[in-house]
Amino acid sequence: MNQMNTALPAIPPAAVELNGVIKRFGKNEALRGIQGRILPGRLTGLVGPDGAGKTTLMRLMAGLMAPTEGRITVAGLDPVRDSMALPDLIGYMPQRFGLYEDLSVMENLRLYAGLRGLERRVHRDTFHRLLEFTRLGPFTTRLAGQLSGGMKQKLGLACALMATPKVLLLDEPGVGVDPVSRQDLWRMVQALTDEGMAVIWATAYLDEAERCAAVLLLNEGVLKFDGVPGELTARLQDRSFKLLNHCHDRRALLSEALHLPAVCDGVIQGNAVRVVLRTASQRDAIEAFAKKAGAELQPVAPRFEDAFIDLLGGGPGGVSAIAQKMAPVALDSGIVVECRGLTRRFGAFTATDQVSFQVRKGEIFGLLGPNGAGKSTTFKMLCGLLRPTAGVARVAGLDLRTASSQAKRQLGYMAQKFSLYGLLSVQQNLEFSAGVYGLEGALKRERIAEMVQTFQLEKRLNSAPDELPLGYKQRLALACALMHRPPVLFLDEPTSGVDPITRREFWTHINGLVRKGVTVLVTTHFMDEAEYCDRVALMYRAKLIALDTPDALKAQARTRRNQEPAMEDAFIHLIQAVDAQDAAQSKKAAA
């Protein structure tokens, strides 16, 4: 009788092996016994909230530091023992990629080719391949500092791919990148994994993690999940719902839903509110809540982000301590922010072209657009930081040309790039901001203490801003912008790069402030955030191309195949419509 073949299938060789990896910085244990295998030929997401240990693990894999305990193998090498051979087999693109902004695209490529020891005889073919791959061929003479955020990331990726590595480490490459550019990044990464490369993509954006073949989910240095995203999402079956067709203020409805013991998370989606239950058996509680609120309850498919928040114990709740202490805004109802024909030119370049819109008191107004569309320039003109070439800008009834100082006292501004003073500590930054806004004595001390407590800055007061994790930097920046309790708040990509829990914390404060009558203008590349806005304006090539509610914009992107388009679908649809119209006009003109 033939013996049955009981041999186990061969385990494929790992591109990266993590065996009990521990990393300590003094008494702080950043990584706590990480165990896992990362396979070649697929995209692996390294996911977790701010301070989870993602960047530390990336640096260990890149050989930039050694583990305190345990062992790492990358492409068959020990990053510490084989540090001289490792650079030939890996590409590493850190969070703050070291592009030289005063060098052109081609000069950066030449520099990195030299640093990687690439022989001159292969430069031409290598550069041609990378420029074609990243679609940067038409921009070889442009200075890196003049590239959009998405193009900078593509150039960073090209430099990281200079030696055709077996393992590619990308630390949050999607931060600050618009949906159109992010599609290009995904296309490039898919091509690399198809060729057998192992790509590790660290991210705090859960829509990115959901597209990975596998994820390692970290929290406080502990590996909480290792597997296919769908496996974690499946745990939330029958626990995700939408509250639709209600007649309530959606921000108040969300806050009330988050008070329910049965609800672990909730977000706004257009005019609807999406909630996640702690257990499927608690459906009766949300049904009763929906009935009381006069809302339709609709079961929806769970998302990876739902599972992520649930795994970490739920969201931060729906009450803003700052908003609770704030008196209702005294500004008259009506138009609070207005721009008419707003234009800004830098020499021959037009950054903003004839932009006009109005924002009402207590409204959240979103300004979206690809990198370089003119959003931040528009913001700076409305904040009085940049003088318009033409047009009119008003804030709280004050013309920014003639009453700039008065207008500035009515607003808080959180800049896109972290705008605090690196030579000052957290405490000193808070004191400086309070002084700039005219706060003195007991009131100044009271407001600073309030911000320290609200944003959990107690243990960080003596740190320099550059020493803070990104989430804490953004908390500090928001604290400084809110110090004087302004009636108008400008937020330029306030949650860029922060994790979903911190993002929810920010929007709890924003929603609470708006309910007190604060008017908020916000730019974002994170499309789920646009759902919180009452209206959204989309800019492209310096012009305003669309202005409507999130639900109305999504409706424009509806197709037979996609009956429930997301904001990202609407964003891409509207951009492509303009491109198609321009192409048709060019073709007609050429004929």
N, C-alpha and C positions, 0 to 999 in steps of 0.2 A: 504494500500500500504506500502510495506517495505521501511523503510528509508535507503538511500544509506550510506554505512559505509565510512565516510570521515576522519577517524582518520589518522593522519600522521604516517609514519613509525617511529619506535623508533630510536632515535639517539644513536649509540653505545657509551659506555663510553670511554672517552679519557684516554690514558696513561699519556699524558701531556697536560695541558691547559695553554695558555698564554693570559692574559687579560690586554691589555694596558701597557705592560712592558716597563719601561724607566729605563735606567742606566746612571748615570752621574759620571764622574771622574773630579772633579773640574768644569771647564767651558766646558769640552768636553762631549758631549752627545753621548755615545757609542751605545745606543739602543734608538729608538724613537717610542714608542707606539706599540710594537710588539703584534700582535693579531693572534692566531692560535690554532689548535687542532692537536695533534699527536696521531694516533690510535695504539692500540696493534696489534701484529701479522703482522706487515709489517715494511719494511725498509724505513725510511724517511731521505732524504738527507738535510743537512744544508749547503747551497752553497753560495758562494760569494767571491769577490776579497779580497786581503789582507787588513786587517783593517775594514772589513765590520761589525764585531761584533759577528762572529761565536763562538769564544772561550769564549767571555764574556757571551753569552747566555748559552753555555754549563755549565759554572761555576755557573751561577744562578740556572740552573736546578739541578745541583749536590749539591746545598746548600752551596757552598763555599763562596758566597757573597749574599747580599740581594739586591733586586731591589730598586731603588730610588722611583719609583712610580709603580703602577700596582700590579698584583698578578700572581703567578705561582702555579699550582697544579701538582705534580708528583706522580703518582700511588695513587691518592687520598689524598696526604699529602701536606702540605705547607712546602717547604724546609727550611724556617727560623723557623717557629713555631714548626715544628715537626722534628727538626734537629737530635734528638737522634734516632728516629725510621727510618729515611730515608735510612741510609746505608744498612739496611737489604733488601731494595726493589730496590736499584739501583746498577749498576756497572758503574764505570767511568774510562776510559782510556784516560788520558790527552795526549797532543801533545808530551811532554817530559815525557814518562812514567818512574816512579821511580823504575826501576829494579836495583838491587844491583849487579854490574858487577863482584865483587869478590866473589859472592855466586853462587853455581851451580843452575841448573834449579830446582831440587828438593828442595834445601834450600830456594829459592825464594818462591816456593809454600808453604812451611811450614811457612815461615815468614808471608805471606799474609793471610794464614789461621788463624794464631794467631792474626793478626791485625783485622780480621773480626770476631773474637770471635767464630770461628768454633770449635765445641767440638771434642776432640781428637779421640773419638770412631768412628767418621765418616771421619777422615782424609784419611784413606786408600782408601775407596770407592770413595771419592770425587777426590782424586789425580788420581786414575786410570781412572775415567770418563773424566777428563780434559786432561790427557796425551793422551788418545785414541782419543779424539775429535780433538786435535790440532796436532796429529801425532808427538808428542815430546817424546814419550816413549823411543826410543833408545838413547836419549840425556840427561837423567836425571842427569848424573854426570858432564856434560860439564858446565864450567863457563859461566854465562850470557854474560860476556864481549867477549867471544869467539864465540858467535852465530852470524850467518848472520843477516842482517837487517830484512828479512822476518821471521826468527825464533824468533827474539826478539819481533816482533809484535805479534806472536802467543803466546809467553809466557806472554806478557802483557795482551792479551785477556783472557788467562787462569786465571790469577790473578784477573781480573775484573769480571770473572764469578764465583768466589769462592762461593758466597752465593746464586747462582741461582736467579738473580734479575728479576724483572718484566720489568724494563727499563734499557737498556744498552746504555751508552753515549760513543761514540768513536770519539775522536778529531783527525782527519786526520790520520787514521791508515794506509793508503796506501802510505804515504810519504816514499820515499827511498826503496820501495819494488818492486822487479822485477815482470814481468807479471806472471810467474809460481807461485810464492808465493802469488801474489794477487788473483789468482784463488782459492787457498786454503782458503784465508780469506773470499772470496765471498761464498764458499761452507759452511763454518762454520756459517756465518751470515744468510744464507738461512735456514739452519737447525734450528737456534734459532727463526727466525720469524715464521717458520712452527709450532713451539711449542707454539706460542702465545706471544712471547716476543716482546716488542717495541724496535727497534734498531734505534738509531739516529746517522748517520754517517756524520760528518762534513768533507767537502772536498773542495779543490780548483781545483780538477781534474774533468773536465766535463764529461769524459767517465764514471767515477764512478757515478756521479749524474744521468746520463741517465739510469742507471740500477736500480735506486730506484723506489719504488712504488709511492712516493710523494716527492716533494722538497719544502723547504722554501728557497727562494733566497733573500739574504740580500745585501744591498749596502749602505755604510756609515750609518749603523744603522737603515735603513728603510727596511721594508719587501716589496720587489718589485713584488714577485710572490709566490703564495701558491697553489700547485696543482700537477697534474700528469705531468711529464716531456714532454710527447707527446703533451700536450695542448699548451705549450709554443713553442715547435718545429714547430707545425702546422702553426703558424703565419708566418713562413718563406717560405711557399709553393711558388714555382716558383721564388725563389730569390737566389738560390745557383747554381753555375756553376763551371765547370772545363775548363781550357784552355789547350788543348792537342796538341801533334804533331807539336809544334812550333820549329823554328830553332834559337831561341834567348837564351841568358843566362837567366835561369829561375829566378835568383835573381833580375836581371834588369827588367824582365817582371813583377814580383811581385811589385817592387817599382813603376813602371809606372802605374800599375793597381790601386794601392792605392792612386795615385794622382787624380784619376777620382772622381768627385763629386758624381757620382752614386754609388760608391763602399764604403761600410762601414767596410769591413774586407777582409783579404786575407791571405792565408798561402801557403806554398810549400808542395806538395804531390808527392814525387819522382821527376819525370821530368815534372810533371804537376803543374799548379798553380790553387788553388781553391779560388774563390771570392764569396762574398755575397753582393747583391744589397740592397740599402736602401729601395727601393720599387720595386714591381714587374713591375710597369709601366715603369721602366728605362731600360728594357731589350734592347732597341734599342742602348743605349750607350755602353753596353758591347759587343753587336754584332758588332758594328762599330770598337771597339777596337780590337776584335779578328781578324776581317778581315784585319785591318791595320798591325797587328802583324803576319799575316799568320798562325794563330792558329785555330784549330777546337774548337768550343764552344759546350760543352756537359752539359745539365741540370743534376743535381745530387740531391739526396734526402737531405733535410736539416738535420743538426745535432743539438743536444741540445746546443753544444758549439756555433754554429752560432747564435742561438736565445739568448744565454747569452750575447754575445758581442754586438748584436744589441740592446738588452734591456738597456745596459749600455752606449749606445751612439756611439758604434763603436770602432775599434781598434786604436792604437796609430800612425798610418801612416807608411810610408816606408822610411823615411830619417833618417840617423844616423848623429847627430851633430859631434860626435867624428870622424867618418870616413871622413866627409867632410873636417875637419881641418888637416887630416893626409896626408902626402906625400906618394906617391906610395913606396912600399917596395923595397929596393935597392938590396936585395939578388938576386943572379943569379937564373934564372929559373931552374927547375929540382927537384931533390929529396932534401927535406928540413929536413925531419925526417925519420930515418931509424933504424930498429932493426933487428938483425940476431941472431937466436937461444937464445933469451933473456930468462934467467932462474933465478929465485930467490927461495932459500930454507930458511926456518926458522927451523933449526934442521932437524927433519925427515919429516917435512911438506913442500911440494912443492907448492908455491903460484902461480908461473908462470913457465910454462914448454915449452921451445923451441919455443917461440913466434917470428915470423918474419913477417914484413911488411914494406912498404915504403909509405911515404906521400909526394905528390908533392906540389910545391909552389902554394898558393892560393886555396888549397883544404880544404874542411871540411870533416874530417875523423872521423867517429863515432865508438866508442868502446862500444859494448853492451855485456850483459851477466847477468846471475842470480847473486844474492848476493853471495859474496865469490868466484866468478869465477876467480878473479885475475886482474880485470880492474884497480883498484886504485894502486895496486902494480906495474903494468906495467907503469902507469902514473908516479909514483914516481921515477922509474928508469930512465925514459926518461927526467925527470926534474932535474936529478942529486941529488935527495933527498935520494935515496936508491941505494946502490952499488949492481950490479948484481952478482949472484953467478957464472954465466957463460953467454957468449954471448957478443954481441957488440951493443951499443946504440949511435947514432949520431944525433946531432941537428945542423942545419946550417953548416954542414960539419965538426963539431967539435966532437971528441970522448969524451964522458962524463967520461971516465976513466982517461984521460990524460989532458983534458982541461975543467974541470967542471965549473970553475969560469967564463971563457969566454963564455961558452954555456949558463949559467944561465942569463947572461946579454942580451941574444938574445930572451928570452922567458918571458911570463907572465903566472902565475899559479894561478888558483882559486881552492882552495881545496874543497873536498867533504864536510868535516865538517868545519864549519865557523872558519877561521884561524886568525881572527883579535884579537887584544889585548883588553880584557875586562876591564882592568884598565885604558885604554886610551879612551878619547872621540872620536867622529867621526872625528872632526878636527885634533886631535892628531894622529889618525890612518892614515889619509891622509898624514900628514906631515912626519910621520915615514916612510911610504912606499916610498914617493918621495925621502927621504934621502937615503934609502937603495939602490935605483936605481941610485943614483948619481946625482939627480937633485938639483940645487942650485939657490939661488938668484931670479932674476926676472922670469926665466923659471920655477922654482919650484912654485912660487906664481901663475903664469899663468896656469900651469897644474892643480893645486889644484882647482882654481876658475872654470876652465873648467869642472872638474868632479863634483863639487858641483852643478853647473847649469844644466849639462846634466842629472844627476841622482836625481835632485830635493831634495837635501840634506840640503838646506838653513836653514830650521826650525829644523834640527836634529843635528847641528854641536856640540852642548854641551852635547848631549846624549851619554851614554855608549852604545856600540853595543848590549849588552844583553837587553837593554830597547827598541830596535827597533822592529817593526813588521818584520816578516821573509822576505818580499819582499824588504824592505829597507836594511836589513842585506846583502842580496844578491847583491843589487845595490852597496853597499859600497865595498863589496869584489871584484866585477868586476871593480869598479873604481880604486881600489888599484892595481889590476893586469894589468890595461891598462895605468897606470900613465906614464910609460916611452915609450909608443907606441911600444911595441915589435913586431917583425916580425913573431913570433911564439907564439901561445896562447893555453895553456892547460886549459880546463874547465872540472872539475870533478863534474858532476851532478850540473850544475850551476843554474838550475831552479827548483830543488827539492822542492816541496811544495808550489811554488808560483802560483798565479792565472794566467789565460790565458792572461789577458791584459799585466801583467808584463812580462810573457813569450814572448809575441810578441815583446815587447819593447827590450828585450835582443836579440832576433833573428834579429831584425832590425839592431842593432849595429853589430852583428856578420856578417850578410850578407854584410853590408856596408864595414866592415874591409876586408873581403875576396875579395871584388871587388877592393880593393887597394893592393891586393897581400899578405895579411896576411894569414898564414897557421894556421888552427884551428884543434885541436884534442879535442873531446868532449865525455864524457861518460854520459849516461842518462838511466833512467828507464821509461821515458815518450816516448812511441813509436812514437807518432806523431812528436816529435823532430827529430827522426832518419830520417824522410822524407827529412829534410833539408840537410842531408849529401850527399856528392858526392859518397862516398863509406862507407860501414859499415863492420866492423869486429866483429864477434860474438865469445866470449870466453865462455868456459864451462869447469869446472874442471881443470882450469889452462892452458888449451890448446886453440888454435885458431881453431874453427871448421867450420867457413864460412867467406868468404870475397868477397863482390860484391856490386853492386849498390842496393839501396833500392828496385827499381822496379824488379830487377833480383831475389832478395831474396824473395819478395812477390810472384813472379811467381812460385817458388818452392812449395808454400803452396796452390796453386790453386787446387780446387776440383770441381766436378760437382755441388755440393751444394753451394760452395763458389767460385764464378767466380771472385770476386773482394776482395781478402784477404787483410787485413790490416797488418801493420808491426808487430803488436802483434801476429797475426796468424802465420806469418813467424817465429817469435822468438820461439813460442811454438812448431811449427812443427819441426824446426831444433834441438831443445833440445830433443824432444821426439824421433827423428830419431837416435840420438846418444845413448839414453837410450835403445832403442830397439836393436840396433846393439850390445851394450855391453851385454844385457841380452841374446841375441842369442849366442854370443861367450862364455859366462859363461856356458850356457846350453850345448854347444858343448864340452867344456872342461870337464864338469862334466860327460858327457857320455863316 
